[in-house]
């Protein structure tokens, strides 16, 4: 397995361990939900990288297809609890309703359960970008800007934005590469996406770690993700 893949899995583990602060300090429920998703993400990647090859389990695409549903839906629910703007919350609510329908249509009727579903990645990545921008909009329009260094939500949104903005073009061409047998020349693209993955989980790990060092006199709103607790 490439070195970058090892680093990627280690960063997911570090992000998950760092996120456990949300339980120790009684942080808002959306951060605890995100912490649980990180733990599940680590287990999925551990299975795909080590357990499945060791026991010759094929295909692994079905595992990722299920995880994509959980991952992107949880992203939506995380931001639904975080965002206060009614219009944006309504948009997220419809995403939560429709994404499972889209997942079922592509997995069971379009591509098949055991086929790598890049359509899920494209749609999920696009909405992850939109959801992150919603949070930025809320931050900018808040009357009082909290200390960003103390906001795990800010680091999560920043990491997600960096990753999905960079990876979306690759996800959009993945089916083309597969259908035209061009995967052999995708090494540079894969490494770029992996580096973006590493940056995202590093940002998330830093964001949660910053809550171990509270800033005196800074209070926050659990709904906005402001600092304090």
N, C-alpha and C positions, 0 to 999 in steps of 0.2 A: 504494500500500500504506500502511495506517495507520502513524503514527509508532511506536505501541506494538509493531507487528510488527517494525519495523527494530530497535528496542531489544532485543526478544526474541531475534532472530537474533544480534545483536552480543553479548549476554550468553552465549549458547550458545558462541560462538567464544571469548570470554574464559574461560569455565569450562573449555573444552577446552585452551586454551593454559596455563591455570593448572595443569591436571591433569598436564601433561607433567613436572611435578616428580616424579611417582611413578616415572618412568623414570630420571630423573637421580639421584635419591637412593636408588634401589633399594627402594622401598616395597613392601608385600605385593602379591601377584598380583591380589587382588580389586580393588585401586585401579587397577592397570594395565588390568584388564578394563573398569572403569567409565570410564577415560580413553578407551579405544577406542570405547565406546558414545557418549560425548560427541562424538567426532569424526564418527562415523556420523550422529548426530542433526543436527549442523551441516550435513552434506552433503545430507541429506534435506530439511531446511528451506530450504536454498539452492536446491535443485532445484524445490521446490514454489512458492517465492516468486518466482523469477526465470527459471530455465531453462524450466520447463514453460509459463508464459505466453508467453515470447518465441517459442517454437516451436509454440505452440497445441497442446500435448500434453494430451489428455483420455482418460480421467479420471485424476485424481491420487489418487483414493481407493484404487486398487490398490497404489500405492506406500506409502501410509500403512498399509494393511492388512498388508503384509509387514513394515513397520517395527515395527508394534505387537507382532507375534510376537517379533521380535528384542529389542525394548526390554524388554517385561515378562518374557520368559524370562531375559534377562541380569540384570535386577533380582533375580530369584529365585536365580540362580546366584551372584551377588555376595553376597547375604545367606546363602546356603548355606555359602559359604567363611568368612563372617564370624561366624556364630552357632556357639556351642559347645554349647548345651543340646541334649541328644539328642532330646528330644521335639519341640522346635521344628525341629530339623534334619530330622526325619522328616516333619513337616508340609510343609516347604519342598521336600523330595525328591518328595513326591507332587504338589505344585504343578508342579514341573518336568516330571513325567511327563504330567500331565493337561492342562496348559494348551495344548500343541500340538494335542492331540486336540480340545479345545474350539474352538481357532482354526480347524482344518480343518472342523469341523462347521458353524460359523457362516459361514465364508467361502465354502465350496464348496456347501453344501447348504441353508443357511437364507436368506442374503441375497444371495450372489453375490460374485464376486471384485472387481467394479468398483463395488460399493455400499459407502458409508461404514458401517463396522461399529461402531456405538456399543456393541454388546454386549461387544465386546473391551475397549473403554475402561472400561465399568462394572466388569467382572470384574477387569481388570488394575489399575484404580485401587483397588478394594477390597483386593486382595491387597497392593498397594504400601503401603497404610496399615497393614495387618496386619504386614507384614515390617518396616516402620519401628518399630512398637511392640515387635516381638520384640527389636530391637536396643536400644531403650530399657530393656526388661526386663533384658537382659543387663548393661547399664551399671549399673543400679540394684542388681542383685544381686551384682555383682563385689565382692570383698573390699576392693579398693583402687580408688577412683575416679580415673582418670587425668585429666590436664589437658585439659578439653574444648576449649580454644582450639587445641590442637595435634592434634585429631582430625578429619581430613577425613571419616571415617565418621559422626561426630556431626553435622556440618554437612550432609552428604548426607541423612541420615535426617530431620533437621529440615526441610530444604527440601522433601523429598518429602512429608512429613507435612502441611506447610502447603499445598502445592499440591493434593494429591489429596483432602484433607478439604474444601477449598473448591470444587474443580472437580467432584467426584463428583455432586453434585445436578444440575449442568448436563449432564454426560454422561448422567445417568439420564433426563433429559427431552428429549434431542436428537432421538431418533426421533419423539417426539410432536410436537415443533415442526416437523419435516420433513413428517410425514404430514398435519398440519393447516395447512400453509402459513403458519406463524407465525414463520418465520426473519427476516422483515423487521423485527420488533420486538425482536430479540435483541441489539442493539448493546451495551447496557449489560452484558449477561451475558458477551458475548465479550470486552469490555474488562476485565471483572473477572477472567476466566480468564487473559487475557494478562498482567495485572499479577501474578497468582499465579505464572504461569510465570516471569516476570522475577525475582520474589523467590526462587524455587527455584534458578534458575541463578546468581543472585548469591550465595546461600548456599554453593552448591557451589564457586564460584570462590574465595570467601573461605576456605573450608575447606582447599582445596589450597594457596592462597597462604600460609596460616599455617605450612605445613611448610617454607617458605623461612627461617623464623625459629625454629630449634629452641630448646627450653627446656633449659638445662643441668641435669643431674642427674635428668631425667625419662626413664625407660626404659619400654618397652612390649612388649606381646605382639602379634605380627603376626596372630594368630588373633582377638584381641578387638578389634583396631583401636586399641590404646592408643598413646599418644604415644611418640616415640622411634624408633629405627630401627637 
